[in-house]
Amino acid sequence: MILSDKKDMMRYVGLHPRFAAAFEFLAKTDLAAHPIESHVIDGKNIYANFSFGKGKTKHDARLEAHKVYIDIQYLIEGTEEIGWKELDHCMEIQNPYKEEKDVMFYADAPETWLKLVAGQFAIFFPEDAHAPVVSDDNVHKVVVKVLS
């Protein structure tokens, strides 16, 4: 898991061969004006899901994990907390893995909470269970999905 600011995103390009295209999209796109929909960047290799809506409480947030994609979760507007727990420490499967959506959910509680403000992003690798969109406000964000 990585937490950083937009101005520093190019530091992480070398971590994965597809990160350059993902970060270029985040850097060059008017994210605030983009429609709330999916956007293909490089076929099934990289795509972005835009969302806007009311945040959840910590009680309602569920840890999720992905086997195939890395999440780059970029906060466009608002504030957000994201729970985190190492996947190997998750013990209570709530919803088993669904291949078509590349997601599984856990009933475990997060071990730590990250606080994001607009202009920050978090990267979650397949070994990172995460519980996003915890906020008292509306959360406007984009999640760039990068094939691992």
N, C-alpha and C positions, 0 to 999 in steps of 0.2 A: 504494500500500500504506500502511496505517495500523496502528499498534500503540498500544493505549491500555488504560486500566483501566475497569472497569464503572462506577465513580462518575463518569467523564467522558464516558460514551457520548452523552449528550444534546447535546454540543458538535457532533456530526457529523450531526445530524438534517437540517440545511440542505443537505447535499451531494447528496441524492437525494430525490425526492418520496416514495419508499416506505420510507426509513430510519426515519421516525417510528414506523410500525407495527412494524417489525422490532425496534427498540430497546425499544419498549413491551413487546413479547412477552418479550424478555430480562430486562427490569426487573421485570415483574410475575409471572413464572412461577417456580414452585419447580423449577428446572432439575435439581437433584440427585435429586428424586423422580420426575421425568418418565420414562415408559417409554422404552426404547431402541428407537425407531421414528421414522418420519416423522410430522410434525405440520403440517397445513395452517393457515396464518395468514390468507392472502388468496388462495385459489385457486392458480393457477399463477404469480401475481405474487410471492408470498412464502410459503415453506415452510421447515420446519426438519428437519434430519436429526440425530438423537441417536445417539451411538456410545459404546462402552466397550470397551477392549481393550488388549492389549500393544502398546507402541510399536515402531517400526522403528528400524533403525540408519541412519546417514547414508548408508551404502553401498546400502541397500535402498530408500531413499526416492527417488521419482521426481517430477520436476517435472511438474505438471499445469496446464492453463489452460482457461478457459471462455470461450465467445463470447457467451452469452446471459445468464448470471447473474453477479452479484457475490456473493462469499462473505463472510459475517461469521462468522469462526471464533472461538467463545467457549469458553474452557477452564473446565470445571466443577470438575474435580479432577485433581490430578497436576501434572506439569511437562511441557513440550513445547518442542521446537525446530521451527521451520518454515523451510525453505530458500526463498530468493527469487531470482528473476532476471527482469529486464525481458523480456517476451515477444519484443520485436523483436531481442533478442540471442540467443535460442534458435535453434540451427541444426540440431540432430539430432533429427528427429521419430522417436519410438519407436513410437507408436501414433497413426495419423491421427485427426482429429476425428470423433467419433461424435455426430451430432445428437441422437439419442434420449437420450443421457446428458449432453450438453453438456460433453464433456471430450476433451482430447487430451493425450498424454504425450510428454515429451522426455527424451532421454538426456543432455542437458547437465548440468553440475554447477551448483548454486546459486552465485550471486555473494556472497551474504551469508546469515547465519542469525539468525533472531529467537528469543529465549528468552521463553516465556510461562509464567506461574504461574497458578494458579487465580484467577479473577476478572479476567483480562485477555482481550482479544480482538484479532484482527487482521482488517482488511478487505482483501480482494484483489479488484481490479477486473479486467476482461477483459485488460488489458495486463500483468497481474502473474502470471507463472508461479510456482507455489509447490509445495513438497514438505512436506506436513504429517505430523504424528504421529511425530516422531522423539523417542524417549524410552526410557530404561531401565525405566520404570515403566508401569503401566496408565494409560491416558489416557481420561478421561471428558470428552466435549465435545459441543457442538452446533454445527452449521454452518447458519446461516440463509442461504438462497438468495434473493436479491432480483433480480427481473427488471430488467435494465439498460435 
